[in-house]
């Protein structure tokens, strides 16, 4: 970034191509990312580029070589905590973005405290148990003013046209084809993971814009 560019001038230019309703409504919005792997890292970057100024990222894992086929990390990130590497990437896009990071495993006892300030949470877990936990948590009255955007069915290389966004309850959305599992025969790779993460980020923007999904 050029020396001397002030925050207001940066955001004016950085968001100049954004929809006006997004620029208007995005102020004060905090988005949480539950898991910084394939879905989480890609969704976080998309949202940072969309002008989100406050983000909470949560993951206890470090970057491994096997992550590099679909997650937004590079060789220099190997062995580092994902939240640390993702923070660096997001700051390289927007040096003024405010990031709160947690190197913990989310569970039913800490999820509300971690995402207390978040209007929207993007679920990007690897396990069914963790996905079920956070979906169930969002039925709690404490989350009635928050939105959860989850992902399911992102594996393989079948048609990406099968990836959809559905509203499965009042404040919970699911993105993906909701059926394709990451088996050895079909794998889990960047294209469909990135497309699903794009659906998650776009759903967050639709919520921010006040659209009915």
C-alpha positions, 0 to 999 in steps of 0.5 A: 500500500502506498505510504500516506493513504489514509483509512477513509481514502483506502475504503473509498477506493477499495469498495468503489466497485461494490454495490451501494447497499452493501457499502451502506449496510456493511458498517458495523457488521462482524462475521465469524468463520468457524473453521479456517480450512477449505470453506473457511479460508476461501469464504473469509478472503471473499468477504474481506474483498467485499469490504467486511471490516470486522471478522472473527476467525476460529481454528485450532489446526496448523497448515499441512501439505494436504491442505494446499490443494484447496485451502488458501495457504502456501508452502511458507505457511506449513506448520503455522496456525491457520488463524495466523496465516489467514490473518496475514492474508486478510491483512495483505488485502485490507490492512485496516480489517479488524481480526479477532482470532481464536486457536481453540476447538469450538464446542457448545460451551464456548461457541456463543461467547466466541461469536457474541458480536457476530451477526453472521457465522459461516460454518466450515468444519470438517466433522459431522459432529461439529456441524451438528453441534453448531446447527443445534446451537443456533436454535438457542434463543441467544442466537435468534438475531444471528445467522448461520451459513453452513456447508455440506456436499462439496467433494468430488468433481461432478457438476458445480451446477448442483451446488445450491443455497437453501434456507433450512430454518429461520436463521440457518442456510446450507450451501453445497449439493448436500450429498457428495461425501469426500470419499477416496474415489472422488476426493475433495478439491479446490473447484467445488470447495471454492464455489461452495465457499463463494455461495457462503460468502454471497449468502452473507452479503445477501443477508447484509443487503436485506434480501430474502433468500 
